[in-house]
Amino acid sequence: MIVTKQPTLRKFWYPVVRFSDLQEAPLPFVLLGQKIVLWKTAEGGIACLQDRCCHRTAKLSLGYLEDDNVVCGYHGWTFAPDGKCVRIPQQPEQAVPQNAKVQAYKAVEKYGYVWVTLDEPLTDIPDFPEAGQPGFRQVHQFYETWDIGALRLMENSFDSAHVAFVHRATFGDVQRPQIVPRELTQKPFGFVSVQSNPVVVRGDLAQKAVHTESKETVRHTNSEWYMPFVRRTSIRYPTGLIHVLITCATPITDDRSMILQWVYRNDTEADVSTEEVIAFDRAITFEDKAILESCEPDVPLSSVDGEELHMLSDRPGLIMRRMLSQLLREHDETEQRLAS
């Protein structure tokens, strides 16, 4: 799927930068191929504009902040958070033309990240029940770019067949590659997947991270896909530990994504330190990253025609593609009707 060519995908919220990174300078980002610039206002709000001055097309992110406005670093044209130019320093006595403005976008902070939508959103930002729930802590694990398409990561997040091989050094077992069936229920903008499977726990770090002294345990997983590129996986262990992974793939371009991950856990720093929680999941995601970046960004799940040749573990990815294709088709038809 060529995500940057799909107008409907602009109608969703995406986490783009860490809220803590909004400091004293405008911050650039590229979302779905669109260059944007963000900054924090004096009252703690978030401004987000197209990163392109309407005068000579210079990047506004190369300028500086003045009060709540961004000043272009080329000629000093100054833009308010709503995108309107409020000052042209070379013409102080003349009114600023009404068409001197740049596109503004909605931006809000949630879960410690800035979420942006490039068009009127079809859905709200996902609501994760563990956020702020007593007894759970939030651990931010990583925020970095991967050379993969966003849909590729989402498919991999629900592909249980890769675990035995990609993660053989952390919690997979190549001697047990069989796929455990999952219960999958579709929702208006995603689906829920429920699955239980035995896993190997390798090493002291892994054992401590999942609260067990055993070399093997069982994971009961309840995963949810939030269209288009967010997943929540709640993993419950026999020890009572609940480890909830939130993974977001924000598309920068068609073959490059910003990958964000944090977790909620019903334990404390005294049980397992933040560094140890990050280290265990980082080892797993580094294994994913190496494999996924070796794949071509938008090849279908199988290069062989015929759905009967797909593995059982490919089913969530197939459903993702079908649901996204249907949504894009329906909204394209609606846009065409409105335009005619």
Secondary structure as UniProt FT lines:
FT   HELIX           3..5
FT   HELIX           7..11
FT   STRAND          14..18
FT   HELIX           19..21
FT   STRAND          27..31
FT   TURN            32..33
FT   STRAND          34..40
FT   TURN            42..43
FT   STRAND          46..50
FT   TURN            54..56
FT   HELIX           60..62
FT   STRAND          64..66
FT   TURN            67..68
FT   STRAND          69..71
FT   TURN            73..75
FT   STRAND          78..79
FT   TURN            81..82
FT   STRAND          84..87
FT   TURN            89..90
FT   TURN            92..93
FT   TURN            98..99
FT   STRAND          106..110
FT   TURN            111..112
FT   STRAND          113..117
FT   TURN            129..132
FT   TURN            134..135
FT   STRAND          137..146
FT   HELIX           150..157
FT   HELIX           160..162
FT   HELIX           163..166
FT   TURN            167..171
FT   TURN            174..175
FT   STRAND          183..187
FT   TURN            188..189
FT   STRAND          190..200
FT   HELIX           203..209
FT   TURN            210..211
FT   STRAND          216..226
FT   TURN            227..229
FT   STRAND          230..236
FT   TURN            238..239
FT   STRAND          242..253
FT   TURN            254..255
FT   STRAND          256..265
FT   TURN            269..271
FT   HELIX           274..292
FT   TURN            293..294
FT   TURN            297..298
FT   HELIX           307..309
FT   HELIX           312..314
FT   HELIX           315..339
//
